[in-house]
């Protein structure tokens, strides 16, 4: 469904309602019409800066009245074109909704507005002995992280946003405000609307508040880096570690080219070889035991030298280097854009999947870096391209298709954590089957019959 341009009196109504928090300025529209993806910017017609659930409900009702599309905007760090205004309309910026509303230390949960970022929440938790573990790298907003079902480096131990959002407040397409879930640790009361909205990418409702799980800070944390002679050896080490039930908090794989990029960008001097980054959480004794067991497994598979980072500042530097991998990779081909993709497969198929992917990568002319959260079978490719070069775009699309088809053939998924957005809609039927996609479309139609909430995303055209 395509929407005609919004009438002038609609913008006057928004101006009356939101005053200086409404703008049609070019710089705000450009900022809200692009993300970290390779997709060309698509600008909204206007931007509203919301401060409350009431603001969101008002904006939604006005858009509904005038049949104007509405796209929720968090921190703008998505990578699959989630927030591009492909049919124009209004971008609703929730970053000003950044209040930590309550921290319940006894119950290990926090109630926050959707614009609170993960770093902001962890700053607010300082001194409480608790932390929020979901860490997608970017300092994303918690509302955006819930909407895209984000995960990140800690997911192997602490799960994803799906596992850590207990309740939420959301505004539906007709302006109704609903509350889903509760602060109870479990419930069997009715349909799980919280999980329905987690991962819906702003297409079913706009999340304005969340209750999230917190975890005790571990007594001891230890991190290590271990280079390997080959990616196969590194991945085999990961598979053995997971299959033995060792409760590692993080296991990250980075290929040699990614290490080269990190060393240049982060001024580190790590060996430029396939490398695993580990982190262990627990008591002093359990961390020591976990680390020694994993070190033994790595040694059996050609792990060359465990290098420990036990001081907090060394660990921070190590994980900052890992989080900077995406931006480090971009510097390997100045002026390029990243065409990122990610897949996730059952852990037993991971080595085979990465091996076959590396065979594909040797057939293209463009630089491609491979890294990822291999502890849960999830890895990423960052393909560096000039989007105006048809040959490079074709190669990038070929790699993307190949890695997704392979993951699906292995009973995996076309995206472990980036989401669908615009970029992966074409794989939805292949992954879920036409009947399941039709069910999703039916849910969308019931909740948003006019197709006004983030149109053009998730569901194939």
Secondary structure, 3 states (H helix, E strand, C coil): CCCCCCCHHHHHHHHHHHHHHEECCHHHHHHCCCCCCCCCCCCCCEEEECCCHHHHHHHHHHHHHHCCCEEEECCCCCCCCCCCCCCCCEEEECCCCCCEEEEECCCCEEEEECCCEHHHHHHHCCCCCEECCCCCCCCCEHHHHHHCCCCCCCHHHHCCHHHHEEEEEEECCCCCEEEEECCCCCCCCCCCHHHHHCCCCCCCCEEEEEEEECEECCCEEEEEEEECCCHHHHHHHHHHHHHCCCCCCEEEEECHHHHHHHHHHHCCCCCCCCEEEEEEEECHHHHHHHHHHHHHHHHHCCCCCEEEECCHHHHHHHHHHHHCHHHHHHHHHCCCEEEEEEEECCHHHHHHHHHHHHHHHCCCCCCEEEEECHHHCEEEEEEEECCCCHHHHHHHHHHHHHHHHHHHHCCCECCCCCCCCCCCHHHHHHHHCHHHHHHHHHHHHHHCCCCCECCCCCCCC
